[in-house]
Every structure is written in C-alpha cells, then in structure tokens.
Amino acid sequence: MTVRMGVLGAGRIGQVHGSAIADVKGAELIAVAEPVEAAAKAMQAEHGCDIRTIDEIAASGDIDAVIICTPTDTHADLIEQFCRAGKAVFCEKPVDLDLARVKACLGVVAQTKGTLMVGFQRRFDPDFQALRAAIDEGAIGDVEMVTLTSRDPGAPPGDYIKRSGGIFRDMTIHDFDVARWMLGEEVETVMAAASVLTDPEIGRLGDYDSANVILRTASGRQATITNTRRATYGYDQRIEVHGSGGSASAHNHHTNRVEIADAHGFRRAPLQDFFMTRYRDAYAAEIAAFVHAVESGSVPPTTGDDGLRALALAEAAVKSVDEERVVRISEILG
C-alpha cells in the first residue's frame, strides 16, 4: 500500500516533512497547500507534487493522509476538518495552546474514529530510542531519576515569541513529552522556576528564557529539566536516566566525531547548532512511523493524548512559576 499524502504549509518544517515523505518507502507526496506562492512552487519543483488549496486537499480522493505544518492557531480546526474528511492526520505540536480547545478537538477525533499523530520528533531520535530500549531491557534496573538538558543556541525572533505560548508551551513541551516517555509513569506534580537572563526583550514580551522544572510521579520517580534560550557553544541536547541498577545516557551530536589531541590539549568539532540538523534522522523516522500506523490501522506512537498531557505539564509549569508553588496535575486536567 502507498500512503498518498498532502502537506499543509511549506515553511521550513513543511519542507523537512516533504523530504521525509520522499525518503519513506510506501509514502508519496501528492499535493501541498501553501499561501506563499514561492514556497509552494519550491516544494512542487523539488517533489513533483500538485499545488492545491486546503479545501481541495480535504476533498481529494487521491489523498489518504495529511501533515499539518501551519501556524499553531490553525491546528485544531484543521485536525477536525481532515478527520471529518476521512483523512489520517499528522500534526506538528501543539494541537492548540488552550487545553479546553485541545480536549474538544480530541473529542472530534474520537467521534470520527480518526487517526491523529502529534509531532514529538525527539522520541524518534536513534539515540533516544536506544536509551528507551535499554530501559525496557532492564539494563539499568528500575527508573528512579531522569535528567534532561535542552539548550538552544539562541532565542527565536520576537514576533515568534509573542505567539509561541511561552517557553514552557513552545520549548519545554518537547522535554515534558520525553520525560513522560522515559519515566514510564504519569507525572503527579510539577515545580518550576523561570527567569529572564539572556535578553530583557524576552521579558518585555511576557516570556522567560531560562527555566528549570522538577516533575514527580506518584511512585516518587523524578525528572529534572533544564532549559535556556542561549547556549553559546551550540545546540545542547542530553539525557541521563538513573536506575536502581545503573544509568544510561544519550550525549550531544557534534558536526563530526573526530577528536584531536596535541600539546595544547584535546579538541573536538563544535556541536550541531540547529534543531533540524540535530534531529534530521528523527524527522524521517517519525514520518515512517506515521505511514506505518496509516498502513496497518494501528495506534500512532505519539497520540493526541500525548499532546494533551505534555501541554498540561506546560500549563502546570506556568502556574508553578506564577504562584511560586508545587502544582498537582489534577489541578490542570481536573
């Protein structure tokens, strides 16, 4: 079976997914919808796909599934539209910035018996997959503590920050999802602290650029997350999982693996400095997993509920910072 696909949005992440479709066996890019003509034509030229409107793609009999790469405030409406049209849906995170709207959207997905996969590409990174496999194989015993370091080389533009929903909903949300995955249990409480340390303009826009979060499950397992919008040395992405029988770690990716030793010491190549470079393989594996779910009729590995729960952790972190206290997830999800 070939899964015939449409991409909604031909910005940089739409281009990444378009290339992933081209590399995945059993997937074919049929059409792209993009209001910016130059971007649409660029994707058409690269992949030989049609240019159609969103409504035309929804009505197209030659399209089985769509990948939503449009602005966040359009996600929920598009998910509902395409589930009602009988198309499988992959949507970049988040479903929406409002929990009530996410719940309503997931209700439509359930009502239509639709397939929805939410884009948390870090779960598909080969190193992180190997780390999770080590846990499943019992290599480190029972998980006790997870430490996630996620530091960006620099902050996004101010216009993006204003509509991003803030650092917890935009950046830390990936770490929340990975933390849930590595902990193997749902989080019960959240304690967060945040500051503006890298750029006063971020504070004037109502956001933070530096944050730490501690998550705790009912059994006492903990995850610690550290984020910053400024890492002068590159894109810093590390995980350590400590267990009753040992620990396992996934380390940073450098631009190459060569280390030079001489009279001046040891030198290595710099870190990769862009998320689409660091997670190139993960994006391809993510789309392959979506295609498999559509082909097999199985539940996707990252569902709408995963999107809801990661957003709930972000909401709890915001509340924890605002009220300077530990927040129970039950306060957020009810």
HELIX and SHEET records of a PDB file:
HELIX    1   1 ARG A   12  ASP A   23  1                                  12    
HELIX    2   2 GLU A   37  HIS A   47  1                                  11    
HELIX    3   3 ILE A   54  ALA A   59  1                                   6    
HELIX    4   4 THR A   72  THR A   74  5                                   3    
HELIX    5   5 HIS A   75  ARG A   84  1                                  10    
HELIX    6   6 LEU A   99  GLN A  111  1                                  13    
HELIX    7   7 GLN A  121  PHE A  124  5                                   4    
HELIX    8   8 PRO A  126  ASP A  136  1                                  11    
HELIX    9   9 GLY A  158  SER A  164  1                                   7    
HELIX   10  10 ILE A  167  ILE A  167  1                                   1    
HELIX   11  11 PHE A  168  THR A  172  3                                   5    
HELIX   12  12 ILE A  173  LEU A  183  1                                  11    
HELIX   13  13 PRO A  200  ARG A  204  1                                   5    
HELIX   14  14 PHE A  275  ARG A  278  1                                   4    
HELIX   15  15 ARG A  280  SER A  296  1                                  17    
HELIX   16  16 GLY A  304  GLU A  323  1                                  20    
HELIX   17  17 ILE A  329  LEU A  333  1                                   5    
SHEET    1   A 6 ASP A  50  ILE A  51  0                                        
SHEET    2   A 6 ALA A  27  ALA A  33  1                                        
SHEET    3   A 6 VAL A   3  LEU A   8  1                                        
SHEET    4   A 6 ALA A  65  ILE A  68  1                                        
SHEET    5   A 6 ALA A  88  GLU A  92  1                                        
SHEET    6   A 6 LEU A 116  GLY A 119  1                                        
SHEET    1   B 7 GLY A 246  ALA A 250  0                                        
SHEET    2   B 7 ASP A 236  GLY A 243 -1                                        
SHEET    3   B 7 VAL A 143  ARG A 151 -1                                        
SHEET    4   B 7 GLN A 222  THR A 228  1                                        
SHEET    5   B 7 SER A 210  THR A 217 -1                                        
SHEET    6   B 7 VAL A 187  SER A 195 -1                                        
SHEET    7   B 7 VAL A 327  ARG A 328 -1                                        
SHEET    1   C 2 GLU A 259  ASP A 262  0                                        
SHEET    2   C 2 GLY A 265  ARG A 268 -1                                        
END                                                                             
